[in-house]
């Protein structure tokens, strides 16, 4: 659906009215531009599958899934983590 959003022409979603593509030229976009953008949007809507593509973000957070992995990587990457720390009681004697 073609609409003006903040003074710019944009192709917007019919369900959410969220802008999907902005027109960068002057005036109203041509029918060819609208058709090519709709074709591009439909392609990504139907051909991009999240199950096939791996998660590109590293594990983050301290949730139950990432805790052990994050602790081990922190210990490996931080200097001084292999040193045994004495008890405070041993220092004051």
C-alpha positions in Angstrom: 0.0 0.0 0.0 1.5 3.3 -1.0 1.2 6.2 1.5 2.9 9.4 2.6 4.7 9.0 5.9 6.2 12.2 7.4 6.1 13.9 4.1 7.8 11.0 2.2 6.2 8.4 0.0 6.5 4.9 1.4 5.3 1.4 0.8 3.5 0.4 4.0 2.3 -2.9 5.4 -1.5 -3.4 5.1 -1.8 -5.0 8.5 0.5 -2.9 10.7 0.8 0.3 8.5 4.5 0.1 9.2 6.7 1.6 6.4 8.5 -1.2 4.5 10.4 0.9 1.9 10.8 4.7 1.4 10.9 6.3 -2.0 14.0 8.5 -2.4 13.0 10.4 -5.5 10.9 13.5 -5.9 7.2 13.3 -6.3 5.0 10.2 -6.3 6.8 6.9 -7.1 6.2 5.2 -10.4 4.2 2.0 -10.8 7.4 0.2 -11.8 9.1 1.2 -8.5 6.0 0.0 -6.5 5.9 -3.3 -8.4 9.6 -4.0 -7.8 9.4 -3.2 -4.1 6.4 -5.4 -3.7 8.2 -8.2 -5.5 11.2 -7.8 -3.2 9.1 -7.8 -0.1 7.1 -10.9 -1.1 10.4 -12.7 -1.9 11.8 -12.1 1.6 8.4 -12.8 3.2 8.3 -16.3 1.6 11.9 -17.3 1.0 13.7 -16.3 4.2 13.4 -19.1 6.7 14.8 -18.5 10.2 15.1 -22.2 10.9 17.7 -22.5 8.1 19.8 -19.5 8.8 22.0 -19.8 11.9 21.7 -17.2 14.7 24.5 -14.7 14.0 24.4 -13.1 17.4 26.7 -14.4 20.1 25.2 -15.9 23.3 24.5 -13.2 25.8 22.9 -12.8 29.2 23.0 -14.9 32.3 20.0 -17.1 31.5 20.0 -20.8 32.1 21.1 -21.6 28.5 24.1 -19.3 28.4 25.5 -19.4 31.9 28.0 -22.2 31.7 29.3 -21.2 28.3 29.6 -17.5 29.3 31.4 -18.3 32.5 33.9 -20.5 30.8 34.6 -18.0 28.0 34.9 -15.2 30.6 37.5 -17.3 32.6 39.3 -18.1 29.4 39.4 -14.5 28.1 40.1 -12.6 31.3 43.7 -12.6 32.6 44.3 -13.8 36.2 41.3 -16.1 36.3 43.5 -19.3 36.6 45.1 -18.1 39.8 43.8 -19.6 43.0 42.7 -16.9 45.4 43.7 -17.3 49.0 41.3 -16.6 51.8 41.4 -13.2 53.5 42.3 -15.0 56.7 45.6 -16.2 55.2 46.6 -12.6 54.4 46.2 -11.2 57.9 48.2 -13.9 59.8 
